[in-house]
Amino acid sequence: MSMNINGKPHDLPAESSISAVLDLLGIGEKPVVEEMDRLAIFPRDYPSMVLPDQAVLEVVTLAACG
């Protein structure tokens, strides 16, 4: 399936969950904020939410400033 992640096209396995996509991107263990097609997604929904083809996903990693 084709998806736009942070403004860049990606080809991903069909019926990927948000958790699976984060793992493929190498950020599965990092704190992130997700938005799919301009809607915020709760972290509790990452494992069960299957992304549709042609979705637009925005991923923001969180970092602490000190």
VEXZATI-105012 format. One record per residue (C-alpha): x, y, z; residue in one letter. Coordinates in steps of 0.2 Angstrom, whole numbers. Each point is the difference from the previous one (the first is absolute). Layout:
<node><east>X</east><north>Y</north><up>Z</up><r>a</r></node>
...
This chain:
<node><east>0</east><north>0</north><up>0</up><r>m</r></node>
<node><east>5</east><north>18</north><up>-3</up><r>s</r></node>
<node><east>1</east><north>13</north><up>14</up><r>m</r></node>
<node><east>6</east><north>17</north><up>3</up><r>n</r></node>
<node><east>10</east><north>2</north><up>16</up><r>i</r></node>
<node><east>6</east><north>17</north><up>5</up><r>n</r></node>
<node><east>-1</east><north>6</north><up>-18</up><r>g</r></node>
<node><east>9</east><north>-15</north><up>-8</up><r>k</r></node>
<node><east>-7</east><north>-15</north><up>-9</up><r>p</r></node>
<node><east>2</east><north>-17</north><up>7</up><r>h</r></node>
<node><east>-5</east><north>-17</north><up>-6</up><r>d</r></node>
<node><east>-5</east><north>-11</north><up>15</up><r>l</r></node>
<node><east>-7</east><north>-17</north><up>2</up><r>p</r></node>
<node><east>-19</east><north>-1</north><up>-2</up><r>a</r></node>
<node><east>-11</east><north>2</north><up>16</up><r>e</r></node>
<node><east>14</east><north>7</north><up>11</up><r>s</r></node>
<node><east>-4</east><north>7</north><up>17</up><r>s</r></node>
<node><east>7</east><north>16</north><up>6</up><r>i</r></node>
<node><east>11</east><north>-10</north><up>12</up><r>s</r></node>
<node><east>7</east><north>-11</north><up>-14</up><r>a</r></node>
<node><east>4</east><north>16</north><up>-10</up><r>v</r></node>
<node><east>9</east><north>8</north><up>14</up><r>l</r></node>
<node><east>10</east><north>-16</north><up>2</up><r>d</r></node>
<node><east>5</east><north>0</north><up>-18</up><r>l</r></node>
<node><east>5</east><north>18</north><up>1</up><r>l</r></node>
<node><east>11</east><north>-5</north><up>15</up><r>g</r></node>
<node><east>-9</east><north>11</north><up>13</up><r>i</r></node>
<node><east>-12</east><north>-13</north><up>7</up><r>g</r></node>
<node><east>7</east><north>3</north><up>18</up><r>e</r></node>
<node><east>1</east><north>19</north><up>-1</up><r>k</r></node>
<node><east>-14</east><north>12</north><up>7</up><r>p</r></node>
<node><east>-9</east><north>6</north><up>-15</up><r>v</r></node>
<node><east>-16</east><north>10</north><up>-5</up><r>v</r></node>
<node><east>-10</east><north>-7</north><up>-15</up><r>e</r></node>
<node><east>-12</east><north>8</north><up>-11</up><r>e</r></node>
<node><east>-8</east><north>-9</north><up>-15</up><r>m</r></node>
<node><east>-9</east><north>10</north><up>-13</up><r>d</r></node>
<node><east>0</east><north>15</north><up>12</up><r>r</r></node>
<node><east>-8</east><north>-10</north><up>15</up><r>l</r></node>
<node><east>10</east><north>-3</north><up>16</up><r>a</r></node>
<node><east>2</east><north>-18</north><up>4</up><r>i</r></node>
<node><east>1</east><north>-6</north><up>18</up><r>f</r></node>
<node><east>16</east><north>-11</north><up>5</up><r>p</r></node>
<node><east>-12</east><north>-13</north><up>7</up><r>r</r></node>
<node><east>-7</east><north>-2</north><up>-18</up><r>d</r></node>
<node><east>17</east><north>-2</north><up>-9</up><r>y</r></node>
<node><east>0</east><north>-19</north><up>1</up><r>p</r></node>
<node><east>-18</east><north>-3</north><up>-7</up><r>s</r></node>
<node><east>-2</east><north>15</north><up>-12</up><r>m</r></node>
<node><east>3</east><north>-7</north><up>-18</up><r>v</r></node>
<node><east>6</east><north>14</north><up>-12</up><r>l</r></node>
<node><east>-10</east><north>1</north><up>-16</up><r>p</r></node>
<node><east>9</east><north>2</north><up>-17</up><r>d</r></node>
<node><east>4</east><north>18</north><up>-5</up><r>q</r></node>
<node><east>-1</east><north>6</north><up>18</up><r>a</r></node>
<node><east>10</east><north>15</north><up>5</up><r>v</r></node>
<node><east>9</east><north>-3</north><up>17</up><r>l</r></node>
<node><east>10</east><north>13</north><up>10</up><r>e</r></node>
<node><east>12</east><north>-6</north><up>13</up><r>v</r></node>
<node><east>7</east><north>11</north><up>13</up><r>v</r></node>
<node><east>13</east><north>-6</north><up>12</up><r>t</r></node>
<node><east>1</east><north>7</north><up>17</up><r>l</r></node>
<node><east>16</east><north>7</north><up>8</up><r>a</r></node>
<node><east>3</east><north>7</north><up>17</up><r>a</r></node>
<node><east>9</east><north>17</north><up>1</up><r>c</r></node>
<node><east>11</east><north>3</north><up>15</up><r>g</r></node>
